[in-house]
């Protein structure tokens, strides 16, 4: 039995070595942000949002992610803000990371959203997108995601359209 476990471990590491040798990147960092200052009917509205993600490559196509999103809203001097933290996974449909390539992906995350109250709310996000490589390690990533935050009473949900800049190393 002991020899079978050692043989299985050796076989698993022998199979993992070619995959590890093919991996070009181990990390990725991406971010996006927006700022809006609007006036409608004498009412001033200011909204700023930024998102940062860190990703760790488990394989050439599977990336574990940690993300933070911050949103600040001010309407006529009344402020509201939210900070969201999530853990997720991104799956690239291929690993053809080179200049000029368009690599589609699907991603999802689960986390918490803190809107300044006593409790944090559960957040779920699922989405699709594509990475357009401007060189072999940096891409511009348009994405489309559905987000749902379970708030009491009810829920907050909607769609996010974004354009991220991602660097891999």
DAWODA-V848896 format. One record per residue. PSI is psi in whole degrees, -180 to 180 (* if undefined). BURIAL is 1 if it has 9 or more other C-alpha atoms within 8 Angstrom, else 0. D_CENTER is the distance of its C-alpha to the mean C-alpha in Angstrom with 2 decimals. Layout:
BEGIN
PSI,BURIAL,D_CENTER
PSI,BURIAL,D_CENTER
END
This chain:
BEGIN
-44,0,43.01
-40,0,41.98
-33,0,42.35
-39,0,40.24
-44,0,37.32
-43,0,37.78
-41,0,38.08
-40,0,34.90
-42,0,32.99
-41,0,34.50
-42,0,33.69
-42,0,30.02
-33,0,29.74
-37,0,31.66
-33,0,29.26
-28,0,26.18
-46,0,27.75
-39,0,27.62
-42,1,23.91
-36,0,23.26
-28,0,25.60
-15,0,23.69
122,1,20.34
-39,0,20.07
154,1,16.91
-21,1,15.80
155,1,12.93
148,1,10.39
132,1,9.40
156,1,7.82
159,1,8.81
161,1,10.47
165,0,13.17
155,0,16.17
131,0,19.61
134,0,22.24
109,0,25.84
157,0,27.85
129,0,31.39
118,0,32.76
36,0,36.27
0,0,36.63
125,0,33.40
132,1,30.91
128,1,27.20
129,1,24.57
128,1,20.81
139,1,18.25
139,1,14.49
149,1,12.04
137,1,8.40
138,1,7.68
143,1,5.33
137,1,7.67
144,1,7.96
126,1,11.39
117,1,13.12
-24,1,15.30
175,1,16.79
-18,1,16.72
-13,1,14.49
124,1,12.56
125,1,9.75
138,1,9.07
152,1,6.08
129,1,6.95
155,1,5.77
138,1,8.58
133,1,9.66
130,1,13.37
130,1,15.66
130,1,19.39
133,1,21.99
124,1,25.69
112,1,28.38
46,0,31.91
-9,0,31.39
123,0,29.65
147,0,26.24
139,0,23.34
164,1,20.01
138,1,16.99
124,1,14.56
138,1,11.67
138,1,10.32
158,1,8.31
137,1,8.30
-169,1,6.97
143,1,7.77
136,1,7.46
114,1,11.02
133,1,12.58
-17,1,15.85
171,0,17.76
37,0,17.72
65,0,19.82
97,1,18.11
161,1,20.88
132,0,21.82
-8,0,22.04
147,1,20.12
111,0,17.84
108,1,15.54
154,1,14.04
160,1,11.09
147,1,10.12
164,1,7.16
159,1,7.45
158,1,7.35
142,1,10.42
-157,1,11.38
148,1,13.91
128,1,14.70
110,1,17.70
21,1,19.72
-3,0,22.54
-167,0,24.64
-28,0,25.96
156,0,23.37
147,1,19.62
147,1,18.31
138,1,16.15
137,1,12.92
135,1,11.62
133,1,9.03
143,1,9.56
175,1,9.22
158,1,10.58
-169,1,10.72
145,1,12.49
121,1,12.63
116,1,16.01
118,1,17.27
-18,1,19.47
-169,1,20.62
-8,0,20.07
-8,1,17.09
135,1,15.57
159,1,14.05
128,1,13.44
94,1,10.78
141,1,11.83
161,1,9.86
120,1,11.26
150,1,9.99
133,1,12.33
138,1,11.99
128,1,14.83
125,1,15.95
101,1,19.25
156,1,21.51
131,0,25.24
137,0,27.07
-145,0,24.96
159,1,21.33
130,0,19.04
160,0,17.18
-171,0,16.24
140,0,14.33
127,1,11.77
131,0,12.54
165,1,10.84
107,1,11.55
158,1,9.47
126,1,11.42
133,1,10.35
136,1,12.99
145,1,13.79
*,0,16.64
END
